[in-house]
Each structure stands twice: as structure tokens, then as C-alpha cells.
Amino acid sequence: MAEIHRKARGRPKSPFTEPGGSTIQALDRALVVLSALAKQDHASLTDLSERLNIPTATTHRILATLQQNGYAELDEASQTWAVGIEAYRTGSAYLNRTTLMDVARPVMRALMLATGETANLAVPDGAEVVFIGQVETQNPIRAFFAAGTRTPMHASGTGKAILANLPEAHLARVLARAELTGFTSQTLASETALRADLEETRRRGWSFDQEERHAGMSCIGAAIYDARGEVVAGVSISGPSTRFADRRMDMFGTRVAEAAAEITQGIGGIPA
């Protein structure tokens, strides 16, 4: 009697899938190696192998494959490896479809919900910041900055977060042409006072504008970086000072710093 063979239903098993797993192990390892290369200028085969805990022979095969496809390059003189041009093209394709505002808006909405305060996005322009986006809180008393609103950096939470993370030479140039106008009794209207505040901002990772631009309003900000590790924007929360009580400050600061880091990562940036 002839034996009947029934065709198995469903998709055929991929020859590239590791047994018992949902990912391709070789590809996983290759991406780990590529990511490691992207975090440093050059690395030796031995260094990568030891750092990633992947056998040297396996690491070499991965690098050779990446090199063949343009994702890694070998410096023959130093025998060190670096990312190749195809890695740049791949990253650029992501950046080309991703804008700062696209990445920031959902993060800002989450920040607003977590803190109950209005979230703002601003970019530097000379000694000022320009607000380019906002997600308003539902609280009846709240801060509002229309898109395009400008404010001096020294009297802005976002502005001070950006200033605090500029290289010294760049910071000196900005301060040299800035008019440190005193808007309220709290404004840091001297370079000495402002620099002391910027040092504190660097230490804790977020800035605090305590009624320095508008009486009764406070703001906490953090810096956003691009792929070169340079500050390109800042994110903040703002609202009535009565809601920025001491017991909430650390939580607010942490949330804002986390939002800035998430936006930085989303635009392919590198924190300083």
C-alpha cells in the first residue's frame, strides 16, 4: 500500500533560524560587533573579542563579512577595525526620515503626563532659545510658549541646560555677546552668578529656572545632543512655581533628563 505524505501546513522552517529561538544568532553577533565598532574610533580584533566575549575566530569572520559588505574597514597599518561607509549610509537613511520634532513629540507627551506640567522643546539661536514645540498640560493654570517665541538663554531653563553643555570656547563666545538682562529679582544677571548655576546644572544633569524670566513661573530643562555629541536643542517642563516644590524637584529633574536622553537616542545623538 502506498504511503501517503501530507504536506506540513504553515510557513516552511527557515534554514537560517537557530533551533529553539526566534532570532538568527550569527546576525545577532554581527550587530553586536557593529554596535561596538560604532562606539569607538578604532578597535583591534583582540579587543573586540575580549570585550564582547566572542571567540577570536568568530569575531574575525564577522568582521570579514562586514568588511566585504562595506560595514567595516580594516586599517592595515595599525591592524584596527572601524565602521565602514555602508554603516554611515544606513544611519543616514534613518536620520533622513526622522526629524527632531517627530522624535520629541511622543516623548514630550509622556513627560507631560508623568509630571503634570507643560513640556517644551527649544533650539539655540545665538544667545537665545527659540521654542519650536510644546505639549500643554490640562491643568487650568499652565505655561504657554507659542512656536517661534524667543527668550534669552540666561533666563530660561532650556537655555541654561544648553549653555551648561557647550564647550568652554563656545560658551565664552555666547556670553560675550549676551545681554544678561535682569527680568526679575531672581534672574542671574551677572556672568559670575550664571557660571556658578551652569556648574550646578552640569553636576546634576538638569537646569532649574526659578522665576528667572517670569515671576511665579519655574522651569526645569535638559540638553539634547546630535550625532557629533554637540548640543542641538533642549527639552523642559514649565509651570507655576507653587507646583515646583522641593519634594518634587528631584523627580522632575530626573524625568526631564530621561526625556532628553530618549530624544537624543531617537535622533541618533551621542550624549557628551
N, C-alpha and C positions, 0 to 999 in steps of 0.2 A: 504494500500500500504506500502510495507516495506520501512523503512528509510535507505537510503544509507549513510554509514560513510566512508568518504575519509581519508586515512592516510596522516597526515601532512608531507610535504616534509622537507628535511633538517635534521640536527642533532637534536636529542631529547634534550629538555631543561635539563640541569644538576640540580639535586636537591641540589647541593652544592653552586650554584651561587646565590648571593644576587640579588633581583629584581632591575632592572634598573642599574646594574653595571657590570663591566667586571672582577671584582676580587672577591675573597672569603674573606669576612670581617673577619671571625674568623681566617683565615690563616694570613691575613694582621696583625692583632693584635698580633698573636703569634710571627711573625717575628720581630715585633717592640719590643716586650718584650725580645726576644732572643738577639737582637742587643744591647738593653740597658744593659743586663747582660754582654755582651762581652766587654763593655766599662769600667767595674769596676770589682774589685775582688769579692766582695760580696754585696748583697743588700737585704734589708728587703722587705716583701710584701707591707707594707705601703708606703715605699719609692718609690718602683716601681709604685704603683698605683697612687700616687700623682704626680710623675714626668711625667708619661705618660698620665695622665688624663683618666685612665681606671678604672671603678668601682672595688673595692677591691675583691668582689666575682668573677668577671670575670677574674681579674688578677690571682687569686688563681687557678681557673680552668685551665687557660692557663699554669701556672707553673706546675701544677699536670700532665697535659698531656705531657709537655716537659720532666718532670722527668720520666714518665712512658716509654718514648721512648729514654731516655738516653741523652737528650739535656740540661737538667738542673739537678742540685743537691741541696738538702737541707741539711744545716748544722744544725743538731738537737740541738746542744748545744747553738748556737747563734741565731737560727731561721732566718738564712740568706740564700739567694739563690746565686748560681753561675752556670756558664756554665758547662755542663757535657761532658763526653768523646766523645759522638757521634758528638758534635759540633766540637771538635778537628779533628775527623776523616773526617768530611765533609770538613772542611777548608783545611786539608792536601791533600785531593783529588784534590782540585783546585790548590794548590801550586805545586803538583807533575806534573801537566800538563802545568804549567806556569813558564817560566824562565825569568830572568831579561831582557835578550835581546829581547825576544818575546814581552814583555810589552813595553819596551823602544822604540823600533824602530818606531812604528807609532807616538808616542809622539814626538820623536826627529824630525821626518819628519815635523810634524805640527809646531814645534818650529823653524825649519829652514825656513819654508815658512813664518812664522809670523815675523821673524827678518831679513831674508835675509842673515843670517850668518850660517856657518857650525856648526852643533850640534855634540857634543861628549859625549861618555859615558865612564867612567873610574872607576876602583875599587882600593882600597888601598892595598898596599903590603909593610909593614914596613914603611919607611919614604918616599916612592914613591907612585905614582899612575901609573896604567897600563891601557892604552886605549884599550878598548875591542870592541868599535863600533863607527861609525861615519856616519852622513848623510851630504854630501857635498852640499854647496850652488852652484848655477850656475854662480855666479859672477866669472869673469876671474881671479881676484886676491883673493885668499882664503887660509885659513889654512888647513893643511893636517897632520893627525897623523895616520900612519899605525897601524893596530891592533897589539898589543904587545909592542908598543912604551912606554917607561918609562920616567917619569920626576919627579924630586924631588917635594914633596908636597909644600914646602915653596915658590916655583916659578911657581905655577900652580893655575889657577882659581878653577879647580875642587879639587885640593889638599887642597887649603886653605878653601874651603867650608867644606870638610871633617874634617880637623883639628879643625875648629871653633866649630864643633858639637860633638867632642869627650869629654867624661868625663875628668875632670882635671887630674886624676891619669894616664889615658891612654895617654893624650896629653903630659904630662911630660915625660913619657917613650919614646914616639916617638921623642920628641925634644932632649932628652938626647943622642940619637944615630944618630941624623940627622946632616949632614954637611951642614951648611947654606951657601952654595957656592954663591958668587956674580956673576951672569951671565951677568948682565947689570948694568948700574948706578941706575936702578930702583929696583933691587932685594932687598928684605927685608932680609939682610944678618946678622941681629942680632936678638936674641930672643926677646929683648925689642920691637923693631920695628914690628916684626912679631906678637907678642901677642897683640899689640895695633890694628893692622889691623884685627886680628881674632875677637877682641871685636866688632869692627865696623861691621864685617860680621854678627855676631850673632844679632846685633841690627836691621839691615835692612833686613836680611834673604837671602842674596846672597853675593858672593865674587866678587872682581874685581882685576884681574891681569893686571896691566897697564905696558906692556912692561917689565915684570919682568923676563921672560925667553928668549924671542927673541925681539930684537929691532924692533919697528914698528908693533908688533902684540899684541893684547889685548884679554882678555877672561873674561867672567862672568860665575860663577858656583853656584850650589846649591846642598845640600845634599839629598841623598835618604836613607830611613830607612827600616829595616826589621820588622818582627812581634814582636820582642822584643824591638823595639824602638831604635835599635842600627844602627849607620851609616854603610852602606854596599857598597855605591857607590856614584857617583856624576855625574850630567849632566851639560853641559856647552855649550856656544856658543863662537866661536873664529873667529878672522878676523883682517884685517888691522886696526890699531888704529885710522886712519882717519875716519873710519865709526862708531867709538865708541864715538861720540861727546856727550858733556854734556847733550844736549837736548834729547838725545835718551837713556841715561843711565837708568833712572827710568823705562821706558817701557821695555828695555831689561831685567833689573833685575827682574821685575815683571813676565815677560814671562818665564824666566828660573826657578824662584821659583815655578810658577804654574806647569811647566813641571815636576819638581822634585816631587811635591806633587801628581801629577797624577800617576807617575811611582810608588811612594811609595804605593799609594792606590791599584794599579794594582797588586802588588806582595804581598798584604796582610800586608803591613807595617803599623807602627804606628809612626807618627811624634813625635819627642821629645817635 
